[in-house]
Each structure stands twice: as structure tokens, then as C-alpha cells.
Amino acid sequence: MATSISHLLLSPKPPFLPLYPSLPFFSPLTLPPRSPKLLCCLSVKQQANEQISTTQSDAANTLRVAFAAGGTGGHIYPAVAIADELKIANPTVQILFLGIPNSMESAAIPSSGYVFASIPAAPLARPFVSFQNLLLPIRLIKSLIQSHKKLREFDPHVVIGTGGYVSFPVCLAAALNGIKLVIQEQNSVPGIANWLLSFLADVVFVAFNSTIDCFPRKSKCVVCGNPVRLALRQDVPKAVARLKFFPKSGKAGVSEGKVLLVLGGSLGANAINIALLNLYYMLLENEKLYIIWQTGVESYNEMESLVKNHPHLYLTPFMHSMDLAYAAADLLISRAGAMTCYEILATGKPSILIPSPNVAEGHQFRNASLMADLAGSRVITEDELDSTTLALAIEEILGDERKMADMSERALKIAKPYASAEIAQHILSLVNFSTAKEKH
């Protein structure tokens, strides 16, 4: 045994046990006993360090996306549709929506299941040269400062702007901070804000091929269509959808009839409401016609007091089940907001479009003109709109099955119902994040 011990003491140390001259050397026979407390502390500390390292690694590997969207449903719901697709593709993604306080988005976003944070508005009044815009620089600076703070706290990998007053300061702050920037333009012709932001954006998603020509840097544009709500892509039987609105009519009654869906946008449309008010009861003399009428929140009380109850009439301030409303309808009467137009295409519905003259830069008239060319939609300007003109257009379309089939076929042919999924994949590629399927 002594020889063996001497041999061990005289032999060089193995490579995995280096001898440090500065440290006291103990022979194998005189090693001090190890302290259980010391081992325990080292073990706990090692586990804690591993947990911190894992947490930091998970945080670094978690995709964070900020959306800037607000004002109307046409800006909000495309953003929600993209967010939904990102959650499907990457379930661990963290999403933050930025918008204006006490607005439509401040209620709609949390109800969609996403985190919402507010920043002060910097609205641009029309016309541009006006007294209201004198304070615009100060408001814009305040919005930029708040946007910078929110983005710094959340630290997103990418910011997605889908429009509204909130979009410009948030997207500008993102670009100034070196964050990847994506713009989604719903209209056939972009507004001033998105046109300016396109110089700073990494990618600009557009709905129509013709929209590319409106942007100065065409190489950044990707034609994907407009994102539509996931619910609209579900195949709901027409008879089932109609019974939700007219349960007393019975399955046989609503199946044989025609349903007219009237939409004035999320905020309502007074001109459409007045034209229909002078017309609806005459239309309902046709026993096979049903009307689903969204008045808008602001006009509902007035319309409800003026409209007579009828078993074939469904009156509502706001449509919460748009998928059922589209599934039930044979013909739509609507404003020509970008998202409404694209939902008409995605669901293949014949339509009568009445563009709002009050929307900035004539967006709705241009959208309606494009819909007439692509899908055969009937366009009635607000100057032309009255109960007689509207009645003739309704009868002309509903009375011609061949015309309705042609309008439906043309709409479906150019629709891109999976636009939101395509946009989500482009965003994941932009920030180099894999989809959930690729990770597993």
C-alpha cells in the first residue's frame, strides 16, 4: 500500500486534475472532510443559475410583436387577424397592441384577448392647412416620446402598422430605434402616412397589384390581399346562419327566401340609414325577402324609434357575428371601406357599394371603383343615393340569378382568404423565427 501511495504522490497529475502551485496540496490520505452545508449551498446556487440562464434563454427566444392599429374596424381587425395567425404559427409569441385611449381599439383589442397599451393621439385634420393642425407638431412629439417608451419597455422584434392615427408615431418611433418595421395597406391607394412610412419600412404588404404603383419603392411591396377574420373562413351553412337572425321564420321559410345585409361600417352611415328607412317596409311586402340591418351605434336609438317591428327584419347597432351575417346574406349594401370590400370578395357576395365622401383622400370611392372593375359591384354615390335608386339596384340584382352567380364567381376568383397566414409567414421570415411546426 505504501509503495502504491508513494507512486501516486510522485507521479504527475492526470490532465483533468491540474496542480496549482498557489493552492495548498493535500495528500489523498489527508484530504479535509467536505462540508454538507457547502455542498448544499453550491447545489442550490447552481440550480438557481441554471434557472436564470434558462429564463433568459427563453426570453431571448420568444418572439415579441407590437401592433399599431386603431380608429376603425378596417384598421383594427386586419391587425387582429395577423396576430391570430402569428399565435397559430408561433404559440409562445408575445403581442402588444398600441392605440389611442377611450377609442374603438381600446375596447376591441382586449376583447380579442390581446394586451393593449395607449398613447396620446396626433390626429391630422383635413384640409392640411387648417387652424387645428397648428398644434400637430407638439402632439406628434408627445406621441413619439410615449411610443418610444412603450417600445423600449416591450422591446419588440418587429412593429406592424395597419393604420389609424396611432400608426404613424409608433411606426416612426420603431424606425428611429432600429426596430424592423412592417406596414399593411388595406386600401387600393395608400394615404399620406403609409406613403411616407414606406421609405422606412422593411416590407409593405398590399391588397391589390395596382397598389404597388402608388409606392415609391416598389421592391418593398408584397401582394398578399387583405387579412380577414378567421371566423369568415369557416364554412357556415346558409340555413343555419339565417335561423340565428330569424328563428321564428323556421328553416323552410328562410331557406327559400333572399337575405339583404345592410352595413354602414362600424360607426354607421346616416345616408344609407335614411335611404333604407324610406324603403324597407315596401321591400318587406315581398314575403320571401329578409333584411339584416346594422345601423351603427350612434344611429341605433333613432332608427329603432322610427322602424316598425317586422318578423323579416333584424335591426342591430353593431354586428358581433359577422361570419353568420355574411353566411346568411345573398346581397350586401355597404360603405366601401377596404376591409368590408375584401370581406365581400372573401365570402363571394354580390354587393351594392355606397362610398363615403367623408373619408380622407377619396379612399372609399377608389375602393368601390376597383370593386366594380374586379367583382362587378354596383356603385351608387351618395349624391345619387335615394330610396328609388337603391330599390332599383336591389331588384335588378336579386331578380337576376345569373347576375348574382357571376358577381359571386368574380369576387371569389380574386379573393385571397389566407392573406393573414401568408403575411404571418413573411413576418416570421423577416425576424428569422421558425414556425411551431419547424421547431417540433
N, C-alpha and C positions, 0 to 999 in steps of 0.2 A: 504493500500500500504506500509506503514511504517513497519508494522509487517512482511509483506512478504519480504521486503528488509532486515530487521534485521535477519530474519530467514536464508536468503541466505548468509549473512555475517558470521553468527555464525556456519552454517552447514559445515561439512567437504567438501573439493573439490571432485568432481567426479573423478574416476580413470583416465579418459582421459584428465583431466586438473590438473596436479600436481602443488603444491605450492612450489616454490623455495624460501627459506628464503633470499637468497642473492640478489634476484631481487626485485625492488620496486613493491609494490602491489597497484593496483588501484581498487577502488570500481566500481561496474557496472555503477554507475551514473557519475563517474569522469574519465572514460577512455579517453585518448587523441585521437584526430581525426587521422585517418590513412592518410598517405601521398599518393596521387595518383602516384606521381613520384616514390616513394619507391616501391609500388606495381608493377608498370610497369617494373622497373629495375629487381625486383625479378622474374617476369614472363618471361622476355627476357632471363635472366641468366639461369632460369630453363629449358627453351626450348633449349638453346644452349648446356647445359649439357646433355640433353636428346639426342640431335642430335649427339654430340660427342660420347656418350655412344653407340648409335645405330650404328654409323660408325665403332667404334672399335669392336663392336659385329659382324657386317657384315664382317669386315676384318678377324676377328678370325675364322669365319665360312666359309670363302672362301678357297676352295682347291687350292693350288699352286703346280704346277708340272714343274720340269725342265728336259729337254731332252738333252742328249749329243749324237750327231749323225753327221756324215759327211764323206767326201771322195768320195763316190759313191752313186748312186741311191739305191743300195742294202742296204745301212745303213740308208739313209735319209727317203725313202718312208715308211718303216715299222714304223718309229717313227711318221710320219705324220698320218698314218692310226690309230695308237693308240691314238694320240692326238684328231683326229676327233671323235673317239668313246667316249673318255672322255668328249668331249663337248656335245655329244648327251646325255650321262648319267647324266652329271652334268653341265648344261649350264653356271653356274657362275664361272667355273674353270678358273684360271689364268695360262697361259702356257708360258714358256720361253724356247727357243732353244739356246743352246751354240754350237758354231762351230768355224772354222778357217776363218780368213778374206780372201777376194778375192778367194773364193772357190765355189764349186758347191752348197754347202748348203747355202752360203751367198746370193745366188740368188733364190734358190728353196724354202727356208723356208718363206721368206716374200711374195713370190708369192702364197704360200699356205694359207696366212692370219694369220701367227703367228709372234710373236716378236722374233727377232734374235739379239744375242749379241756375239761378237767374243773374243776369247782368243788366245794367240800365240801357234803355233804348237810345238809338241815334237815328231817328226817322228822317228820311229825305222827303221834303214837301214838294208837291208839284203845283205850279211850274217851278223850275230850279231857282230862277231869280225871284225870290219872294222874301217877305219880312221874316217868315218862320225859319228860314234857313240861315239867318244871321247867327244863331246860336249853334248851328250844326258842328262847327269845328270843336267847340267846347264839349258838346255831348259826345262827339266821336272820340275825343281824347279820354274822357271818363270811361267810355265803353271799352276802349283799347286797354286801359290800365286794369280794369276789372277782368277783362278777358285774359290778359297776361297772367294775373294772379291765379285765376281758376285753372288755366292750362299748366302753370308751374306746379300747382298742388297735385293735379291729376297725372301730369307727365305722360300724355298720350303718345303712341307711336304714329298716329295719323289723325288728322282732323278732316271731317266730311261736312261740307256746306251744301244744304239743299234749298236755301233761300229764306227770305224774310229779313226784316230789319236787323236781326241779331247776327245774321250770317256774315255780313261784311266785316265788322270789327273783330269777330272771333277768328275768321279765316286770315285776316290781315295780321293779327297777333301771332297766329300759328306760323305764317311765313316769316315774320320778323324774328321768331325764335328758332327757326331752322327745323320746324316740325313738318313732316310730309303733309301735303295738302291735296285734297280731292274735292272737286265740285261736281254736283249733279244738276244739270239744267233740264227742267221739265218742259219748258215752252219751246215752240218751234223757232222763236227768235229770242236770244238772250237779252236780259236787261243790262243796264249800265254797270251794276255792281259785279255781276258774274263776268261781264266782258273785261272789266279791269282786273278782277281776281285771276282770270285765266292766264295772265302774264306770270303770276306767281305759283300757280297750281302745278302739281306733278302730272295729274290726269284730269281731264274734263269729260264726264260721261254725258252724252246727249241722247235724246229720244229718236230723232229723225236724221236721215242722211243729209237733208238740206240744211240742217242747223250747223253743220261743220263749216260751211262757207261764211257763217257770221262771226267766227272766231279768228283772230289774227294768227294764232299759232295752231294750225290745223293738225299738226303731227301729234299734239297732245290729246286730241279728241278721240273718243271711243264710242261707237254707236251701240247701245245696249237696249234701247227702249226705256220706258218709264217703269219704275218698280211699282207693282200693285200689291195690295194686301193679300196675305197668304189665304185668307178665307175666300177670296174671289176665285181662287184656282181650284176650289173644291167643287165637285160636280153635285149640286143640289137639284133634285128633281123639281120641275116647274110646279107640279100639282102640290107637292109638299110645301114649297115656299109660299104659294098662294094661300094655302089654308092658314098660315101663320098670320096673314093680314085680314083674311075674310073667312073666319072659322064657321060663321053661321050660314054661309052660302053652300057648304057641302062640296065634296070632292068633284062630283059630276058637274055642278054649276060652274065652278071656277075653271075647270079643265076645258070646258067648251068656249069660254069667253076670251076676251082680249084685255090685257092689263096695260094701262098707261101710267108710267112712272114720271113724276114731275119733281125735278131737283133744282133748287135755286142756289146751290152751293152751301157751305157750312154756315154762312152768315145770312142766307136768304136772298131773294131777289124780288123787290117790290113790283117791278113791271110785269114779271111773269105771274105773280100772285093776282094782280088786278085783272090781267087778261083772262086767267083761268076762272076767277071769281064770276065774271060775266058769262062764262061758258059752261062750267062744269055740270050744271043741272040739266042743260039741254043735251049734253053728251050722255048723261046717265039715263036719258029716255031710251037709249039703246040698252036693252036688258042684258046684253052679253058683254058690256063694257064695264070695267072696274078701274078705279083711279087710286093710286098711292101718291099722296101729295105731301112733300116736305116743304113747309112754309118758311123755315128759318126761325131761329129762336126769337128774334126781335119782332117778327110779324105774326107769330102764332096766336097770341091772345086776340088780336084784331080779326084775323081770319076766322078763328073759331067762333067769334061772336056773330060773324056775317054768314057763315056757311051753314046750310041746313044739314041735319043728320041724314045719312043715306046708307043703306046696307052695303052698297057697292063703293063707298068712299072711305078711305083710310087717311086721316089727317094727323100729321105729326110735326113738332117743331124741328126735330133733328133725327136723322136716320142712324140708329145704332147698329142695325143688322143690314149693312149694305150688301152683303153677299146674298141674303134672302131677297132683298128688293130687286137686285139685278136678275136673279134667277126667276123671279115671278113675272118680270116685265116682258112685254112684246115691243114696246116703243118708249123711248125716253124723250122728255122735253127738259132741256137743261141749259145752264150757262156753259161757256166754253173754256172753263179752267183746264189747265194742262192735264191734271190728274184725272178729272172727270172724262176728258176726251180719251185718255189712254185706257181707262176702265171700260169705256164703251167699246173700244177696239178689243180688249182682252176678253170681254164677255160676248162679243159679236152681236151687239144690239143696234137695230136701226134707231136713228136719232134726229130730233129737231133741235138745232142749237141756236140760242139767242145770246150772242156775245155781249158782255157788259161793256158799255162805253166808258166806264169809270176806272177801269184797270189801267195802270201806268203803261205807257209806250205801246198801247194797242195790242197787247199780248193776246187777248181773247179773240179779237177779230181775226188775227193771223192764224191762231189755232183752229178756229172754225173754218176758215178758207182752206186750210190744209186738210181738214177732215172731210170737207165737201169733195176735194180732189181725190183723196185716197179711199174714202169709205162711202161716198155718195150721200153724206149727211145733208139734210135740208137746213139752210141758214136763213134766219129771219133777223134783221137788225132791229134794234129797239125802236127806231123811228118807224119801221114798217109794222111793228107789233100791235095788234088789236085782236079782239075776240074773233072777228070774221077771218082774218088772215090765219090765225092759229087753228081755227076749226077746219078750214080748207086743207091745211097741211096735214092735220091729223087724219082726216077722212081719206086723203089721197094716198097716204102710206098704209094705214090699217086696212083699207079696202083693196089693196093690191098685194096678194100673197107673193107673187113673183118678184115684185119690187122689194118686199121685205127680205126675201131669201137672198136676193142679190146684194143688198146692203149688208146683211149679216155675213155673207161669204167674203165680201171685200174687206170688212173690218177684221175678221179672224185671220185673213191671209197676211196682213201686215203687222198684226199684234205680236208682241214678244212677252208672253206671260211670265217667263222665267228671267226677266231682266234683273230682279233683285239678287238672284242666285249668281248670275254672271258678274254683276258688279261686286258682290262679296268676294268672289274668287280673285278678281283683279286686285282688290284691296289687300287680300292676304298675300298675293304675289308681290305687291308693291313693298310691303313691310317684311317680306321673307318669313311669314308664318305659315306653317303647314296646316292643312285641314285635320279635323279629328280622325278621319279615316286614314290619312297618311301616317299619323302618329301611332295609331294602333295597327 
